[in-house]
Amino acid sequence: MARLDSLRRQVDPHFLFNSLNALTSLVEENDPPRAVRFIRQLSQVYRYVLDNQSQELVPLTDELRFAESYLFLQKTRLGDALSVEMQLPDAAQLASFYLPPLALQLLLENALKHNTAFQADPLRIHVSLDAPARTLTVRNTRRPRRLAPGESSGLGLKNLSARYAFLTDKPLLIEEERAEFVVTLPLVALS
């Protein structure tokens, strides 16, 4: 049930609507190369969702590639109002780690959805891997914005925690500080 809810949220009409508006802007700006890249990245996002909807785990490297496509779309839409830093080791160290599909994207989406982002004061997202601890941490500046009624169900992190409970005894760690929101995902290492 948690997986289905999570996947249903990922193909969110608001995300598609915002993406199409960003694409329209690229076309109106007469920037065909960026418009073509945007279309390809949008296609990769939806392809990943469809290809992995029945998987319990996906390779971390695949999830990171997917996150790059997703972030490209968001960065195109938000410009300098979004700053993302990925602090990751080389691909060889990532190869043995797995996580539930769309887990990283859910955290990125939550950061964008629940916080304000301005050109003069960008929303900062930092993603880092602790290989010895087998964890992936996503932290973002915390500048809560008001959400319209019904815009947030509050189930995303609960469902992600429930998905993890079936996979590992290591819990999802959520830290809500005054200036920062931090979620640490345990990674599954398959031999």
BAFI-3210 file (N, C-alpha, C; in Angstrom, 3 decimals, decimal comma, padded with zeros to 6 digits):
// residues 191
n [1|2|3|4|5|6|7|8|9|10|11|12|13|14|15|16|17|18|19|20|21|22|23|24|25|26|27|28|29|30|31|32|33|34|35|36|37|38|39|40|41|42|43|44|45|46|47|48|49|50|51|52|53|54|55|56|57|58|59|60|61|62|63|64|65|66|67|68|69|70|71|72|73|74|75|76|77|78|79|80|81|82|83|84|85|86|87|88|89|90|91|92|93|94|95|96|97|98|99|100|101|102|103|104|105|106|107|108|109|110|111|112|113|114|115|116|117|118|119|120|121|122|123|124|125|126|127|128|129|130|131|132|133|134|135|136|137|138|139|140|141|142|143|144|145|146|147|148|149|150|151|152|153|154|155|156|157|158|159|160|161|162|163|164|165|166|167|168|169|170|171|172|173|174|175|176|177|178|179|180|181|182|183|184|185|186|187|188|189|190|191]
n.u [000,827|001,941|003,967|002,476|001,074|003,204|004,260|002,068|002,018|004,373|003,940|002,745|000,238|000,706|003,481|003,904|002,413|003,862|006,281|005,590|004,906|007,426|008,752|007,274|008,108|010,804|010,491|009,192|011,238|012,811|014,797|015,838|017,819|017,958|015,257|014,888|016,653|015,354|012,926|013,901|014,971|012,642|011,255|012,965|012,589|009,881|010,040|011,761|010,158|008,026|009,426|010,408|008,370|007,462|009,541|011,321|013,757|016,310|019,358|021,601|023,079|021,415|019,225|020,425|021,085|018,512|017,660|019,291|018,175|015,613|016,284|017,443|015,185|013,819|015,686|015,765|013,245|013,295|015,698|018,320|017,263|017,416|019,781|021,892|023,926|025,895|027,565|029,425|031,071|033,283|031,909|032,424|032,352|029,697|028,359|027,509|025,324|021,830|018,425|014,961|012,919|012,586|012,972|014,974|014,126|011,668|012,474|013,809|011,704|010,010|011,560|011,488|008,760|007,918|009,288|010,372|011,845|014,127|015,627|017,517|017,984|018,600|017,054|018,730|020,037|021,588|023,222|024,615|026,843|027,593|029,657|030,881|028,977|026,780|024,738|022,628|022,352|020,122|019,935|018,311|017,916|015,780|012,932|009,996|007,032|003,688|001,226|-001,393|-004,672|-004,983|-002,827|-000,693|-000,355|001,044|001,940|004,139|006,839|006,111|005,155|007,496|009,126|007,711|008,090|010,832|010,880|010,126|012,321|014,751|016,291|017,298|016,434|014,799|016,108|015,012|015,579|014,631|015,571|015,981|017,011|017,431|016,436|016,764|017,180|018,083|018,776|018,867|021,034|020,841|022,974|023,830|025,217]
n.v [-001,187|001,249|001,502|001,699|004,095|005,857|005,670|006,555|009,221|010,092|010,365|012,774|015,082|017,838|018,078|017,360|019,389|021,722|021,115|021,140|023,833|024,989|023,963|025,207|027,837|027,611|027,087|029,425|031,219|030,643|028,587|026,015|023,849|023,567|023,071|020,611|019,009|019,214|017,898|015,314|014,710|014,840|012,723|010,631|010,704|009,879|007,380|005,992|005,869|004,271|001,926|000,972|000,577|-001,827|-002,830|-003,739|-002,886|-000,763|-000,155|002,145|003,763|003,939|005,279|007,711|008,686|009,035|010,991|013,104|013,731|014,501|016,692|018,356|019,155|020,563|022,537|023,888|024,992|026,531|027,907|029,940|029,889|027,482|025,436|022,754|020,308|017,523|015,227|012,737|009,534|007,869|005,971|003,218|002,756|003,120|001,060|-001,275|-000,609|-000,339|000,873|001,670|002,244|005,585|006,760|008,690|010,721|011,388|012,708|014,906|016,106|016,708|018,635|020,727|021,190|021,945|024,212|027,634|029,197|031,401|033,599|035,383|034,193|031,169|027,889|025,414|022,255|019,371|016,410|013,506|010,703|008,213|005,811|003,754|003,707|003,027|004,811|007,322|010,711|013,423|016,794|019,887|023,456|025,006|026,579|027,024|026,994|028,104|025,717|024,954|023,842|020,345|020,048|018,724|015,542|014,483|011,927|010,945|010,606|008,874|006,645|005,972|005,270|003,023|001,354|000,934|-000,466|-003,019|-003,862|-003,609|-003,584|-001,233|002,039|004,794|007,977|011,014|014,365|017,353|020,460|023,893|025,461|023,633|020,683|017,265|014,103|010,783|008,042|004,551|002,365|-000,556|-003,243|-005,461|-008,608]
n.w [000,000|000,853|-001,043|-003,414|-002,919|-002,780|-005,399|-006,851|-006,080|-007,272|-009,976|-010,195|-011,034|-010,661|-010,803|-013,483|-014,727|-013,869|-015,090|-017,824|-018,090|-017,649|-019,877|-021,902|-021,495|-022,274|-024,990|-025,803|-025,268|-027,324|-027,291|-028,457|-028,053|-025,191|-024,692|-025,995|-024,491|-022,031|-022,582|-023,036|-020,491|-018,941|-020,059|-019,266|-016,499|-016,197|-017,452|-015,721|-013,400|-014,355|-015,127|-012,704|-010,905|-009,806|-008,376|-005,385|-004,485|-005,832|-007,641|-006,108|-007,819|-010,072|-008,985|-008,352|-010,900|-011,885|-010,061|-010,862|-013,369|-012,541|-010,913|-012,830|-014,266|-012,249|-011,648|-014,052|-014,014|-011,623|-011,616|-010,348|-007,831|-006,673|-005,207|-005,443|-004,015|-004,505|-002,704|-003,234|-003,339|-005,734|-008,503|-008,189|-005,441|-004,956|-006,136|-004,742|-003,217|-002,426|-002,563|-001,789|-004,701|-005,867|-003,408|-002,818|-004,539|-003,403|-001,085|-002,176|-003,564|-001,402|-000,073|-001,932|-002,091|000,489|001,248|000,831|-002,024|-003,336|-005,752|-004,666|-002,240|-002,208|-002,061|-000,459|-001,053|000,062|-000,667|000,590|000,953|003,281|003,189|004,907|007,008|005,595|004,634|003,199|003,113|003,083|003,226|003,795|003,593|005,893|005,368|005,887|003,936|003,412|002,794|000,556|001,559|001,489|-000,186|000,871|002,176|004,225|004,309|002,939|004,123|006,186|004,774|003,412|005,555|006,400|004,197|004,403|006,818|006,101|004,742|006,127|009,388|010,147|010,898|009,204|009,582|010,878|011,233|012,516|012,548|013,587|011,446|009,468|007,699|007,949|006,536|006,875|005,005|005,342|003,611|001,620|001,405|-001,005|-001,524]
ca.u [000,000|002,847|004,651|001,522|000,823|004,411|004,346|000,974|002,443|005,493|003,427|001,879|-000,158|001,326|004,838|003,797|001,950|004,994|007,276|005,113|005,047|008,849|009,044|006,671|009,010|011,985|010,081|008,940|012,540|013,490|016,000|015,585|018,664|017,520|013,925|015,078|017,229|014,299|012,003|014,582|015,054|011,282|010,984|013,731|011,941|008,701|010,483|012,282|009,007|007,312|010,278|010,761|007,220|007,240|010,779|011,449|015,030|016,999|020,731|021,774|023,553|020,237|018,431|021,149|020,890|017,141|017,624|019,911|017,162|014,569|016,836|017,599|013,866|013,522|016,631|015,305|012,055|013,576|016,928|019,240|016,553|017,699|021,194|022,017|025,290|025,977|028,881|029,379|032,331|033,254|030,867|032,768|031,904|028,241|027,811|026,924|024,230|020,476|017,401|013,665|012,825|012,010|013,202|015,717|013,281|010,659|013,106|014,052|010,395|009,540|012,326|010,972|007,347|007,651|010,152|010,432|013,093|014,229|016,898|018,449|018,215|018,175|016,857|019,952|019,881|022,882|023,093|025,930|026,880|028,561|029,782|031,035|027,724|025,742|023,630|022,542|021,720|019,630|019,639|017,919|017,608|014,387|012,190|008,648|006,047|002,305|000,675|-002,845|-005,321|-004,976|-001,603|000,213|-001,063|001,886|002,169|005,343|007,884|005,550|005,156|008,883|009,550|007,063|008,773|012,118|010,659|010,053|013,582|015,903|015,986|017,834|015,340|014,950|016,313|014,502|015,968|014,052|016,213|015,422|017,453|017,711|015,677|017,715|016,701|019,137|018,248|019,788|021,212|020,918|024,134|023,630|026,497]
ca.v [000,000|002,394|001,611|002,203|005,511|006,591|005,730|007,408|010,591|010,450|010,759|013,840|016,025|019,149|018,001|017,403|020,734|022,635|020,784|021,626|025,292|025,293|023,661|026,284|028,992|027,362|027,237|030,850|031,895|030,200|027,878|024,616|022,822|023,335|022,473|019,199|018,345|019,175|016,825|014,030|014,485|014,559|011,362|009,717|010,671|009,027|006,022|005,391|005,570|003,124|000,736|000,507|000,598|-003,105|-003,239|-003,400|-002,179|-000,401|000,270|003,552|004,476|004,226|006,305|008,980|009,153|009,513|012,255|014,131|014,142|015,213|017,988|019,190|019,740|021,543|023,646|024,647|025,726|027,463|028,662|030,129|029,772|026,138|025,069|021,351|019,789|016,072|014,855|011,293|008,922|007,395|004,992|001,885|002,656|003,178|-000,087|-002,339|-000,088|-000,337|001,535|001,583|003,191|006,910|007,222|009,945|011,710|011,829|013,687|016,112|016,705|017,296|019,866|021,753|021,432|022,486|025,353|028,710|029,294|032,705|033,835|036,044|033,314|029,884|026,683|024,609|020,826|018,704|014,954|012,910|009,277|007,708|004,415|002,822|003,614|002,609|005,758|008,441|011,798|014,576|017,913|021,101|024,610|024,934|027,838|026,509|027,821|027,667|024,857|025,010|022,652|019,194|019,982|017,777|014,540|014,116|010,479|010,569|010,059|007,716|005,512|005,598|004,551|001,709|000,560|000,534|-001,436|-004,342|-004,191|-003,605|-003,184|000,122|002,985|006,079|008,985|012,331|015,399|018,647|021,522|025,206|025,970|022,557|019,444|016,229|012,721|009,829|006,772|003,416|001,708|-001,995|-003,741|-006,841|-009,247]
ca.w [000,000|000,925|-002,338|-004,396|-002,645|-003,160|-006,856|-007,317|-005,840|-008,129|-011,272|-009,720|-012,087|-010,435|-011,329|-014,938|-015,064|-013,709|-016,113|-019,117|-018,069|-017,846|-021,278|-022,689|-021,381|-023,109|-026,393|-026,026|-025,260|-028,534|-026,868|-028,828|-027,428|-023,809|-024,742|-026,345|-023,306|-021,028|-022,979|-022,800|-019,042|-018,484|-020,510|-018,409|-015,187|-016,264|-017,800|-014,489|-012,540|-014,923|-015,134|-011,359|-010,012|-009,135|-007,704|-003,968|-004,362|-007,070|-007,356|-005,770|-009,011|-010,910|-008,290|-008,476|-012,281|-011,927|-009,304|-011,699|-014,351|-011,800|-010,492|-014,022|-014,535|-011,200|-011,792|-015,217|-013,580|-010,522|-011,854|-009,229|-006,544|-006,187|-005,190|-005,035|-003,957|-004,306|-002,203|-003,378|-003,769|-007,115|-008,831|-007,686|-004,049|-004,936|-006,857|-003,917|-002,398|-002,969|-001,758|-002,460|-005,807|-005,654|-002,030|-002,884|-005,198|-002,442|-000,193|-002,966|-003,814|-000,140|000,172|-002,833|-001,823|001,822|001,540|-000,145|-002,778|-003,995|-006,449|-003,747|-001,096|-002,760|-001,275|-000,579|-000,801|000,084|-000,639|000,859|001,239|004,261|002,765|006,026|007,770|004,643|004,698|002,277|003,858|002,333|004,127|003,089|004,423|006,336|005,278|005,593|003,244|003,646|001,749|000,428|002,108|000,593|-000,998|001,502|002,979|005,350|004,298|002,201|004,992|006,912|003,851|003,161|006,763|006,370|003,170|004,973|007,895|005,489|004,080|007,021|010,764|010,341|010,634|008,543|010,625|010,514|012,188|012,161|013,318|013,278|010,149|008,525|007,776|007,552|006,516|006,555|004,510|005,380|002,320|001,687|000,668|-001,469|-001,897]
c.u [000,878|003,543|003,712|001,228|002,009|004,498|003,253|001,360|003,527|005,044|002,371|001,524|000,466|002,747|004,812|003,377|003,098|006,056|006,854|005,175|006,499|009,248|008,484|007,567|010,247|011,658|009,865|010,238|013,364|014,848|015,830|016,517|018,254|016,142|014,028|015,653|016,168|013,323|012,631|014,659|013,674|010,885|011,713|013,108|010,749|009,044|010,975|011,135|008,290|008,129|010,494|009,591|006,999|008,478|010,740|012,705|015,574|018,431|020,790|022,231|022,387|019,403|019,103|021,027|019,490|017,027|018,245|018,925|016,072|015,054|017,082|016,281|013,540|014,426|016,246|014,129|012,398|014,835|017,799|018,562|016,780|019,190|021,307|023,476|025,229|027,406|028,929|030,742|032,218|032,258|031,160|032,293|030,381|027,607|027,109|025,718|022,904|019,547|016,064|013,579|012,095|012,184|013,918|014,850|012,222|011,238|013,389|012,742|009,855|010,260|011,784|009,543|007,105|008,456|010,093|011,802|013,080|015,584|017,937|018,814|017,753|017,909|018,086|019,661|021,264|022,653|024,490|025,790|027,953|028,668|029,974|029,749|026,569|024,508|023,763|021,764|021,347|019,278|019,259|017,688|016,119|013,788|010,759|007,772|004,666|001,843|-000,839|-003,453|-005,361|-003,724|-000,612|-000,577|-000,262|002,235|003,485|006,413|007,387|005,564|006,567|009,438|008,967|007,723|010,104|011,959|010,564|011,402|014,762|015,466|016,568|016,742|015,779|015,109|015,870|014,863|015,431|014,653|015,610|015,760|017,597|016,798|016,575|017,046|017,868|018,500|019,272|019,867|021,339|022,103|023,871|024,956|026,349]
c.v [001,260|002,605|002,184|003,679|006,354|006,739|006,610|008,878|011,022|010,887|011,837|014,790|017,411|019,182|018,100|018,796|021,746|022,389|021,296|023,146|025,710|025,045|024,744|027,517|028,819|027,541|028,708|031,658|031,539|029,572|026,381|023,591|022,523|022,704|020,979|018,438|018,198|018,032|015,459|013,707|014,153|013,131|010,349|009,600|009,718|007,585|005,308|004,990|004,326|001,835|000,152|000,417|-000,726|-003,611|-002,882|-002,582|-001,867|-000,023|001,777|004,346|004,839|005,344|007,675|009,547|009,731|010,867|013,387|014,635|014,971|016,609|018,913|019,891|020,837|022,769|024,514|025,532|026,830|028,306|028,742|030,093|028,394|025,856|023,646|020,952|018,303|015,740|013,327|010,754|008,451|006,243|003,602|001,699|002,659|001,870|-001,124|-001,882|-000,041|000,413|001,392|002,597|004,458|007,434|008,571|011,044|012,250|012,899|014,996|016,858|017,376|018,607|021,010|022,158|022,210|023,743|026,398|028,708|030,605|032,831|034,415|035,170|031,904|028,821|025,818|023,170|020,196|017,202|014,378|011,439|009,001|006,213|003,458|002,639|003,110|003,501|006,832|009,531|012,938|015,644|019,124|022,228|024,574|026,333|027,490|027,519|027,248|026,826|024,992|023,746|021,534|019,062|018,975|016,834|014,164|012,641|010,062|009,925|008,858|006,480|005,033|004,824|003,149|000,803|000,058|-000,533|-002,861|-004,802|-004,364|-003,214|-001,805|001,143|004,179|007,112|010,354|013,308|016,736|019,688|022,853|025,656|024,895|021,354|018,360|014,860|011,839|008,491|005,659|002,796|000,211|-002,420|-005,196|-007,388|-010,069]
c.w [000,000|-000,408|-003,386|-004,185|-003,084|-004,681|-007,446|-007,173|-006,831|-009,513|-011,012|-010,859|-011,909|-010,987|-012,855|-015,404|-014,978|-014,780|-017,485|-019,191|-018,291|-019,294|-022,197|-022,664|-022,255|-024,587|-026,716|-026,048|-026,490|-028,201|-027,161|-028,171|-025,976|-023,775|-025,055|-025,153|-022,213|-021,329|-022,702|-021,304|-018,473|-018,868|-019,631|-017,020|-015,217|-016,632|-016,542|-013,560|-013,052|-014,850|-013,742|-010,394|-009,272|-008,388|-006,223|-003,727|-005,746|-006,706|-007,070|-006,994|-009,941|-010,292|-008,409|-009,887|-012,456|-011,220|-010,109|-012,753|-013,686|-011,400|-011,678|-014,329|-013,515|-011,322|-012,994|-014,820|-012,576|-010,715|-010,621|-007,865|-005,927|-006,312|-004,646|-005,088|-003,663|-003,904|-002,141|-003,782|-005,211|-007,270|-008,272|-006,244|-003,931|-005,405|-005,981|-003,098|-003,154|-002,021|-002,471|-003,600|-005,382|-004,236|-002,033|-003,497|-004,244|-001,517|-000,922|-003,207|-002,545|000,165|-000,669|-002,478|-000,532|002,167|000,439|-000,811|-003,554|-004,672|-005,484|-002,553|-001,474|-001,693|-001,521|-000,173|-000,918|000,240|-000,420|001,237|002,281|003,990|003,942|006,845|006,913|004,747|003,625|003,001|002,919|003,355|003,291|004,088|004,720|006,346|004,895|004,873|003,550|002,468|001,743|001,039|001,067|-000,246|-000,431|002,393|004,218|005,384|003,664|003,065|005,787|006,022|003,540|004,358|006,785|005,334|003,701|006,047|007,350|004,934|005,028|008,425|011,091|009,988|009,788|009,664|010,113|011,614|011,694|013,094|012,905|011,863|009,075|008,778|007,204|007,615|006,092|006,216|004,713|003,984|002,537|000,833|000,293|-001,922|-003,143]
res [m|a|r|l|d|s|l|r|r|q|v|d|p|h|f|l|f|n|s|l|n|a|l|t|s|l|v|e|e|n|d|p|p|r|a|v|r|f|i|r|q|l|s|q|v|y|r|y|v|l|d|n|q|s|q|e|l|v|p|l|t|d|e|l|r|f|a|e|s|y|l|f|l|q|k|t|r|l|g|d|a|l|s|v|e|m|q|l|p|d|a|a|q|l|a|s|f|y|l|p|p|l|a|l|q|l|l|l|e|n|a|l|k|h|n|t|a|f|q|a|d|p|l|r|i|h|v|s|l|d|a|p|a|r|t|l|t|v|r|n|t|r|r|p|r|r|l|a|p|g|e|s|s|g|l|g|l|k|n|l|s|a|r|y|a|f|l|t|d|k|p|l|l|i|e|e|e|r|a|e|f|v|v|t|l|p|l|v|a|l|s]
***
